[in-house]
Amino acid sequence: YYAELNQLSGYITRLNEAQKNWSNIWEYYVGIWDCYCREAFRNPEVYDLLFLKSENTKLNASITEYYEMFPEAVGETNQFFMAMLRQKNFIARDYEICKQCIAEGALDEESAKRLNRMACLLYEGYFKEVVDKGIQEEDVDARVAQYIEDLDWIVMNLATDLKGYKGYGK
């Protein structure tokens, strides 16, 4: 697991760079998904092993232990990512950000549960297609953009307060 966890460095670097441009909770929420999808679609075997196939306590303990042993691997990562790492499974990691949306008045609790479920299941569908059919490097950006467009639609329809959010990257 430790060797595979090192493969997350691209995601962490992308996340650390992107967050410098985020100004509200929705940019964080959708932006984290954008960063995650870009890396997961480029490295599906690693992300499948780390986040979907192995939803077990051994893996989750390994994630926590790895980042305690190698804090430099996390770099300047925001507090949302660190809270996500401490969660036991994929859906719980996303819900950590949904809880921040609730705390900021951007989403009510019932809608947060729905967003969490929809975002994760939508991602799993996109990801399964990548795993099953493969994807060319030149097609990754378009596939991510399609996922983000779908996720933005969900956000726009569930948000209590968009906080000025107009769509990711818009």
N, C-alpha and C positions, 0 to 999 in steps of 0.2 A: 504494500500500500504506500509506503513512504516514497518509493521510486515514482509511482503514479502521481502522488500528491505534488511532487516537484513539477509536474506538468501543468499545475494550476498557476504557475508563475505568469504565464501569458494573460490569463484572466485577471489576476491581481494587478498587473501592470496596466492593462487596459482600463480596469476599474479606477485605479488611482489617477490616471490621466483624465478620464472622462468626467469624474466627479468634480473636477475643478471648474467645469462649465455648468454644473447643475445649480439651479437657484430655488427650486421648490420640491416638495415631497413627491410630486408626480414625475418630475424629471429623474429623481432618485429611483423611484420604483421602476419605471419603464427603462431607464438607463441601465440599471443593474441587469435587467433581462436582456437588453441589447448586448452588453458586454459578455454576459454568460453565453448567449446563443452564438455569438461570433466565434468564441473559443470552442464551445461544445460541437458545433457543426464542422469545425476544422479538425477536431480530435475526438470523433465520436466513440472510439473504443475506450479511451481513457475516461471520458465523462459518463459513459454507460456504466463502467465498472464502479466509478467513485460515487455516483449519485443515484443511479436507478437500480442496477442489478443487486447491489450490495447494501440494501437498507438494513444494516445490522449494527449492533452495538460495537462490535469489534472495529468496523470501519469508522464509526463516529468517534470512538475513543482514539483511533489512530489520527484522525483529522485534528482533534484537540491537542493531542500529544505532539504531533508534528509541528504545529504552529507555536507551541510552548517551547520546543527545542530549537526551532529556527524562526525566531520572531522577525528576523530580517527578511524572511520570505513574504511577509505580509506588507512590509514597507509602510507607507503612509495611508493605509486603508482606513476608511471611515468607520464610525461606530456601528453603522447598520450592518456592514459586512461581518464585523467581529461578533455581533449578536447572532447573525445567521449561522456562523460557524459552530456555535454552541448548541444548535438544535439537532435533534436526533434523526430527522428525516427530511427529505426533499420538500414536502408540503409545509412542514413546520418552519423550514428556513425561509420560504417565501412569506409565510404568515408573520414573521418578525417585521418585515417591512409594512405589511398590511396594518399591523398594530401601530406603527408610526403614523400611518395615514389616519387612523382613528384618533390618535392623540393630537394630531394637528387639525382635527375637525374637517378633514377632506373626505371622510368616508364614515358611515355608521357601521356598527359591528356586524349586522346581518349582511350588508353589502360587502364588507371586508371578507367574510367567509365565502361569499359567492365569487368575488374577485380572485381570491386565493385558489379556489377549486378550478375556476375557469382558466386562469393563467397557467396553472401547472398542467392541467389536462390538455390544453391547447399546445403547450410546449411539448409534452410527451408525444402527441400526434405528429408534430413537425419532426421531432427528433427520431421517432421510429422510422419515418420515411427516409431520413438521412442514413440511419443505421442499415435499414433493409435494402435500399436502392443505391446508396452511396451518393456522393456529391462532389462535383468538380470544384476546385478552388475558386475558379472564376464565377461560380454560381452561389457561393456562400453569401455575399452581400445582398443579393436579390432575395434569397430565402429568408435571411434575417429581417430585411425590410418588410417582407410580407407578414412575418410573425408580428413584428412591431406594429404594423398597420392594424392587424387584427386585435392586438392587445390594446392599442390606443382606442379602438372602437369600444371595447369593453369598458375601459376606464371612463371614457366620455359618457357612457350610459349608466354607470354605477356611482360615479363620484357625487358626493354631497356638495363639494366645493372644489372646483378645478384649480383654485389658487393661481389663476392666470395661465394655466397650462393650455396650450393650443395643439399639442401633439409633439411627439419626440422629434427633436431636431428642427422644429418649425419656429 
